[in-house]
């Protein structure tokens, strides 16, 4: 075997050091993107859900998120409102689950002279 063949063979067997840095950089950038995106997604879901809940007339309801999972707390007038509220939040794009944690049913005063 000539010296030229041996030199080309030894070069071919060395691990590509630059490739490891590329893998490390890719993992680092991906992790940073995930850790940056999760809180922003949570804030976005909270804002959109609270806006939808208020627009539907539920003024005494709070929506909180843990990731993409919503928790509802507050007061509604009828039991059917609780189900409507759950469906409303669940239809928002990005919401995975809705837990109706502390929804109290308090019928509104009818305002009559009685």
C-alpha positions as CSV (number, residue, x, y, z in Angstrom):
1,X,0.0,0.0,0.0
2,X,1.4,3.3,-1.0
3,X,1.8,6.3,1.4
4,X,-0.8,8.2,-0.5
5,X,-3.4,5.3,0.0
6,X,-2.6,5.2,3.7
7,X,-3.0,8.9,4.1
8,X,-6.3,8.9,2.4
9,X,-7.5,5.9,4.5
10,X,-6.5,7.6,7.8
11,X,-8.3,10.8,6.8
12,X,-11.4,8.9,6.0
13,X,-11.5,7.2,9.4
14,X,-11.3,10.3,11.5
15,X,-14.6,11.4,13.0
16,X,-16.0,14.6,11.6
17,X,-15.5,17.0,14.5
18,X,-17.6,19.7,12.8
19,X,-20.6,17.5,12.6
20,X,-20.8,17.2,16.4
21,X,-20.9,20.9,16.7
22,X,-23.7,21.1,14.3
23,X,-25.7,18.5,16.2
24,X,-25.0,20.4,19.5
25,X,-26.0,23.7,18.0
26,X,-29.2,22.2,16.6
27,X,-30.2,20.7,19.9
28,X,-29.4,24.0,21.7
29,X,-31.5,26.1,19.3
30,X,-34.4,23.6,19.4
31,X,-34.4,23.6,23.3
32,X,-34.3,27.3,23.4
33,X,-37.2,27.6,21.0
34,X,-39.3,25.2,23.0
35,X,-38.6,26.9,26.3
36,X,-39.4,30.3,24.8
37,X,-42.5,29.1,23.0
38,X,-44.3,27.4,25.8
39,X,-44.9,30.4,28.1
40,X,-45.8,32.6,25.0
41,X,-48.3,30.0,23.8
42,X,-49.8,29.8,27.3
43,X,-50.2,33.6,27.5
44,X,-51.8,33.6,24.0
45,X,-54.3,30.9,24.9
46,X,-55.2,32.7,28.1
47,X,-55.8,36.0,26.3
48,X,-57.8,34.5,23.5
49,X,-59.9,32.4,26.0
50,X,-60.6,35.3,28.3
51,X,-61.6,37.4,25.4
52,X,-64.0,34.7,24.1
53,X,-65.5,34.1,27.5
54,X,-66.1,37.8,28.1
55,X,-67.6,38.2,24.6
56,X,-70.0,35.3,25.3
57,X,-71.2,37.3,28.4
58,X,-69.5,35.3,31.2
59,X,-68.1,38.2,33.2
60,X,-67.4,36.4,36.4
61,X,-65.3,33.6,35.0
62,X,-61.5,33.3,35.0
63,X,-59.5,31.0,32.6
64,X,-56.0,29.8,33.6
65,X,-53.6,27.7,31.6
66,X,-51.0,25.1,32.4
67,X,-49.4,24.5,29.0
68,X,-52.4,23.9,26.7
69,X,-54.8,22.7,29.5
70,X,-57.4,25.2,30.7
71,X,-58.9,25.5,34.1
72,X,-62.1,27.5,34.6
73,X,-63.1,29.2,37.9
74,X,-65.9,31.6,38.6
75,X,-69.7,32.1,38.7
76,X,-72.4,31.3,36.1
77,X,-76.2,31.7,36.3
78,X,-77.3,28.3,35.1
79,X,-75.9,24.7,35.0
80,X,-76.2,24.8,31.2
81,X,-73.9,27.8,31.2
82,X,-71.2,25.7,32.7
83,X,-71.4,23.3,29.8
84,X,-71.5,26.1,27.3
85,X,-68.5,27.7,28.9
86,X,-66.5,24.4,28.7
87,X,-67.4,23.9,25.1
88,X,-66.6,27.5,24.2
89,X,-63.0,27.3,25.6
90,X,-62.5,23.8,24.2
91,X,-63.2,25.1,20.6
92,X,-60.4,27.6,20.8
93,X,-57.5,26.5,18.6
94,X,-54.6,25.2,20.6
95,X,-56.6,24.2,23.7
96,X,-56.1,20.5,24.6
97,X,-58.3,20.0,27.6
98,X,-60.7,22.1,29.8
99,X,-61.2,21.4,33.5
100,X,-64.2,23.0,35.2
101,X,-62.7,23.3,38.6
102,X,-64.6,25.9,40.7
103,X,-67.6,27.1,38.8
104,X,-70.4,28.2,41.2
105,X,-74.0,28.4,39.9
106,X,-75.6,31.6,41.3
107,X,-78.9,32.4,39.6
108,X,-79.1,36.1,38.7
109,X,-81.6,38.3,40.4
110,X,-84.6,38.7,38.1
111,X,-85.0,42.4,39.1
112,X,-88.8,42.0,39.7
113,X,-90.8,43.6,42.4
114,X,-91.8,40.2,43.6
